């Protein structure tokens, strides 16, 4: 059976933690930042862990991740 391909978009945007959870960057922080509040930009600085329902969807697209 041939290898399954990993989706390139998922590869760029998501990463797995050591325990197998999916880690994501917070969105809306690439351009037009002058219109956004300091609080919003500060909260969007880090990363967060996806919920279980979304995690199942993402893991389908990264079979060897």
BAVO-78672 format. One record per residue (C-alpha): residue number from 1; residue in three letters; chain; x, y, z. Coordinates in nm, 4 decimals. Layout:
// BAVO-78672
node resi=NUM resn=ALA chain=A px=X py=Y pz=Z
...
//
This chain:
// BAVO-78672
node resi=1 resn=UNK chain=A px=0.0000 py=0.0000 pz=0.0000
node resi=2 resn=UNK chain=A px=0.1402 py=0.3453 pz=-0.0877
node resi=3 resn=UNK chain=A px=0.2250 py=0.6064 pz=0.1724
node resi=4 resn=UNK chain=A px=-0.0427 py=0.8584 pz=0.2671
node resi=5 resn=UNK chain=A px=0.0358 py=1.2210 pz=0.1943
node resi=6 resn=UNK chain=A px=0.0388 py=1.4906 pz=0.4615
node resi=7 resn=UNK chain=A px=-0.1592 py=1.8051 pz=0.3749
node resi=8 resn=UNK chain=A px=0.0866 py=2.0910 pz=0.3204
node resi=9 resn=UNK chain=A px=-0.1440 py=2.3475 pz=0.4813
node resi=10 resn=UNK chain=A px=-0.1695 py=2.1380 pz=0.7988
node resi=11 resn=UNK chain=A px=0.2050 py=2.0829 pz=0.8060
node resi=12 resn=UNK chain=A px=0.2621 py=2.4604 pz=0.8046
node resi=13 resn=UNK chain=A px=-0.0005 py=2.5567 pz=1.0629
node resi=14 resn=UNK chain=A px=-0.0099 py=2.2803 pz=1.3233
node resi=15 resn=UNK chain=A px=0.2401 py=2.0852 pz=1.5298
node resi=16 resn=UNK chain=A px=0.2117 py=1.7975 pz=1.7737
node resi=17 resn=UNK chain=A px=0.3154 py=1.8049 pz=2.1377
node resi=18 resn=UNK chain=A px=0.5023 py=1.5200 pz=2.3034
node resi=19 resn=UNK chain=A px=0.1761 py=1.3713 pz=2.4314
node resi=20 resn=UNK chain=A px=0.0124 py=1.3847 pz=2.0867
node resi=21 resn=UNK chain=A px=-0.2037 py=1.6932 pz=2.1279
node resi=22 resn=UNK chain=A px=-0.2297 py=1.9476 pz=1.8443
node resi=23 resn=UNK chain=A px=-0.0710 py=2.2886 pz=1.9033
node resi=24 resn=UNK chain=A px=-0.1753 py=2.5968 pz=1.7019
node resi=25 resn=UNK chain=A px=-0.0760 py=2.9605 pz=1.6749
node resi=26 resn=UNK chain=A px=-0.3457 py=3.2193 pz=1.7397
node resi=27 resn=UNK chain=A px=-0.4707 py=3.3812 pz=1.4191
node resi=28 resn=UNK chain=A px=-0.5278 py=3.7429 pz=1.3072
node resi=29 resn=UNK chain=A px=-0.1775 py=3.8632 pz=1.3826
node resi=30 resn=UNK chain=A px=-0.0089 py=3.9022 pz=1.0440
node resi=31 resn=UNK chain=A px=-0.1197 py=4.2373 pz=0.9014
node resi=32 resn=UNK chain=A px=-0.3456 py=4.5414 pz=0.9648
node resi=33 resn=UNK chain=A px=-0.2254 py=4.5440 pz=1.3250
node resi=34 resn=UNK chain=A px=-0.2763 py=4.9188 pz=1.3716
node resi=35 resn=UNK chain=A px=-0.6550 py=4.8623 pz=1.3841
node resi=36 resn=UNK chain=A px=-0.6323 py=4.5917 pz=1.6486
node resi=37 resn=UNK chain=A px=-0.6172 py=4.6570 pz=2.0207
node resi=38 resn=UNK chain=A px=-0.3056 py=4.5998 pz=2.2273
node resi=39 resn=UNK chain=A px=-0.4973 py=4.3475 pz=2.4362
node resi=40 resn=UNK chain=A px=-0.5913 py=4.1441 pz=2.1285
node resi=41 resn=UNK chain=A px=-0.2335 py=4.1437 pz=1.9981
node resi=42 resn=UNK chain=A px=-0.0996 py=4.0428 pz=2.3406
node resi=43 resn=UNK chain=A px=-0.3422 py=3.7502 pz=2.3720
node resi=44 resn=UNK chain=A px=-0.2619 py=3.6366 pz=2.0178
node resi=45 resn=UNK chain=A px=0.1101 py=3.6169 pz=2.0942
node resi=46 resn=UNK chain=A px=0.1354 py=3.2546 pz=2.2016
node resi=47 resn=UNK chain=A px=-0.0086 py=2.9177 pz=2.1087
node resi=48 resn=UNK chain=A px=-0.2963 py=2.7027 pz=2.2303
node resi=49 resn=UNK chain=A px=-0.4080 py=2.3396 pz=2.2269
node resi=50 resn=UNK chain=A px=-0.6981 py=2.2401 pz=2.0006
node resi=51 resn=UNK chain=A px=-1.0150 py=2.0852 pz=2.1421
node resi=52 resn=UNK chain=A px=-1.0759 py=1.7132 pz=2.0926
node resi=53 resn=UNK chain=A px=-1.3283 py=1.7517 pz=1.8078
node resi=54 resn=UNK chain=A px=-1.0959 py=1.9680 pz=1.5972
node resi=55 resn=UNK chain=A px=-0.7965 py=1.7530 pz=1.6883
node resi=56 resn=UNK chain=A px=-0.9542 py=1.4471 pz=1.5221
node resi=57 resn=UNK chain=A px=-1.0007 py=1.6393 pz=1.1958
node resi=58 resn=UNK chain=A px=-0.6432 py=1.7688 pz=1.1881
node resi=59 resn=UNK chain=A px=-0.4881 py=1.4317 pz=1.2727
node resi=60 resn=UNK chain=A px=-0.6519 py=1.2783 pz=0.9637
node resi=61 resn=UNK chain=A px=-0.4493 py=1.5178 pz=0.7487
node resi=62 resn=UNK chain=A px=-0.1167 py=1.4416 pz=0.9203
node resi=63 resn=UNK chain=A px=-0.0986 py=1.0606 pz=0.9286
node resi=64 resn=UNK chain=A px=0.2696 py=1.0392 pz=1.0275
node resi=65 resn=UNK chain=A px=0.2791 py=1.3528 pz=1.2476
//
